[in-house]
Each structure stands twice: as structure tokens, then as C-alpha cells.
């Protein structure tokens, strides 16, 4: 099925929240998923794989232990929470390359670096185990890739945008991955109660005829 980018963002946001991420991080996950889809990449598939890993329940193990040095976690780094931190530390890696080790689903880092350089009207190069992705925030030069994990990631400013990916206005995610997201998103909906049923559409217990 085909979905609008707005639908993708809204579903991804709710899915991340349903998986246990705070609303702020969930909102960032939704925007990141949308950005990947706009670049012709299967953002929902990347997010679905991340949510299935269950990082949200132990995020302290998947965050950098020292933000002033190379970013290394006790376990594989979470690309969404690290991505949000990339924005906060943009001035640092725009001055000197930032190195991250053992990053899960590293494609999810790209939208965060893109957003940071877009504000600065600059270009960023993100190197995932030797494969370069270059973006100015809107355009992306990157081969098709869906690495489950990157042992080494470097984020830096500079680079040359060569052949950029065609921009997309709709997404056609992998159906199984989309089902994963909708199942996580369903967790954010409160279960119906007798009172909510009575306040919903219809006459409830009253009959005005």
C-alpha cells in the first residue's frame, strides 16, 4: 500500500511511543522515518527493526557513556536517541569529526545529521562502515543500503553531493514492517471503558424517539 508522508510520520511517532520511547523522542523518530521515505528509503522498515529490538526498556545501555569522546555504549547504540543528541552536539562534530562505535540501524542517524546541517546551510558526510552518505539536509547522495548494524560511524561536515536520490512524496513500505509499526502504535490507544462507550457516537442507553 501507498501512504502519504504525513501518515508515515504519524504512525511512526505513535509506534515509537508504543514501544516505550518518551513522546519527545517518539516525535523525532516519526520525523526521521518520514525523511528517509522522502529520500526513497524504507524508513518504516528501519524503525520497525529498531522497535523490535526493545532498546527503549534499557536506553541507558544504548547511549554513549561519554559524550566528550568517541560515542560508545555498553551495548549497540540506539540511532534515534543518539540522533537526537547529534543535533544537540552539532557544533562539536561540525568542528571535528564525531566517531560512533557499534550503531544499530545506522540509516536512522541520517535524518538527524541532515536536519543539523540544513539549519547551517552546510553539507554533512556520514560514513557507515566505509560507505558515504552526503546530505545538505534536503538532498541525499547515498547508495541503497539497509545495514542492520555499523561497527564504525563518522559524522562530519563537508563533502560533495553527486548523484542525489529522487525525492518522493509518498511511501510504499514493506507490508510486514508497516504491520509492526501499527501494532506498536495500537498500544498508545486507551482501552474503551463503559463511560467512553456511552460518550461515543450513538444514543448510548438513552432513547430519544
N, C-alpha and C positions, 0 to 999 in steps of 0.2 A: 504494500500500500504506500501511497504518497502522502506526506504530511507537510503542512506549512512550517516554516522555521519557528513561528510563534508556538505552534503545537509542540514541536520538539523541545523548545526551551521550557515550556510549562510542565510537560511530562517529566523531563529530566530533573527539573527542580524538585518536584514532588517525590520523585523516585529517590533522589539523594537524601531528602529529609526522611522518607520512609525507611531508608537503610540505616538511619541513625545520625547523620550529619546535622549540625546546627543549621538553622534556617539561613544564616548568612553565607555559610559555605555551600549549602544546597543551591542558593541563588547563583553563586559563582559557577557551580557545576552545570547549571542549566545554560548559562551564557556560553560556557566553554563548549558544551555539546552542540549548541546552535552554531558557533563559529566554525567548528570542524565540518559540520554539514554544509555550511555556506562555501567551504573550500572543496566540496565533493568527497569528503572523507566520512566514514561511517561513525560519527560521534556517538550515537546511541549504543553501538556495539562496544566501543571502548568503555563507556560509562557502565554498561551492564556488567562487563567483566570485572570492573573495579568493585562495584557494589556486591557482586557475588563473593568477593574475597573477604568481605566483612571487616575491613580496616576500621570502620567507624567505632567499633566497640573497644578498640585499643589504640587510639590515634597517637598516644604518646610514644608508642613503639615504632611508629611510621613517620615520625617527624625528625628533622635534623637535631642532633644532640648539641651542636654548636653552630650558630648562625654566622659567626665571625670567621669560620674556616670553611674547608670543603664540607658540603652538606652530606652527612652520613647518618643514617638511622640505625636503631637497634635491629630493625628488620627492613624490608623493602620500603622505600619512601612512597608516601601517598601523593600522586601527582596533583590532586585537587587542592589539598591543604598546602603543599609546597608551592603550587602555582599561585595561590593567594599571597603567600609570603614573597614570591618573586616580585609582585607589584610593590610591596612594602619596602623591599630592598633593591629597587630598580637602580637607584643612584650608585649603589655598590657595584653591581655587575655591569653597569654601563661604563664604569671607570676601569674595572678589571674583570676578566672572565670569571664566571662563577662555575665551580665544578660540583656536580652531584654524583653520588655513587648509589647504585642499585635502586633504580626508579621503576616502579610498576607502571604499566600502561603509559609510557612516556609521551605519546602523542597528545595526551591531555594537558601537558605542560605548554604546548604551542600557543593556545589562545591567550594565556596569561602573559607570556613574553610579548605577544603581538599587541595586546592592549597597552602594555607599558611603553613600547616604542611608538605606538600611534600617537600617544599624548605628547611625545617629544619630537614627533615628525622625524623619526630616525628609522634605522633598519636593525634587525636583530638576526643573529645566526644561532640556531640551536643544533648542536651536534649530538646525535644519538648513536653511540657505538660506531662512530666514524661516518655516519650518514648525515648530511647537512640539510637543514630546513631553514630557509631565509624568508623573512616577512617584514613588511613595513606596517603591519597592523591590519591592513585591508587585503593585500595580495599575499600569496604564498607560493614559494618555489620549493617543491618537495616531492619526491617520488612516492608512489603508493606504498604504504607501509602500515603494518599493524603489530609492531613488536610487543610481545607480552611483557617484556622487561628489558631495560637497558642497564648494563653494568656501569657505563660511564656516560654522563651527560654534561655538556658545556654550554653555557648561555653567555653570549657576548654581543656587543654592538658591532655594527659594520657587516659587510657582506654585499653581494651583488645579486639582485633579483634577475634571474634569467628567464626561463620559460615558466610562467606562472599558471597555476591551476585555474580552469574556468570557474567563475563564480556561479553558485547555484541559489535558486530562490525557494526550492522545495527539497525535501529529503525522502529517500526511499530506503529506510533502514532494514537491516536483516530482521525478518519477522520474529525469530526466536529471541533476539536481543530486545526487540520492542516489547515482547511479552514480559520479559524480565523487568523492564522499566515500569510497565503498567502494574505489575504485581507489587513492586515496591511502593509505587505511588498510591496504591489502594490502601496501604497501611496508614496513610495520613488522614483518611476519611473516618470521622467518628461513627461508631455503630448507631443504628437507628434505635431510638427509645420510644416508649409508648407516647410520651409527650411530643416528641418530634413528629411522630406519625400523625397525631391529632392536629398539629400546627401546619402540616404539609398541605398539598393540594387536595381538594375534595371536601366533602361536608363533615368528615370525621364521624362523631357519634350523633351530631345534630341533624335533624331533617327539617328543612325549611319549607318543604312542599305542603 
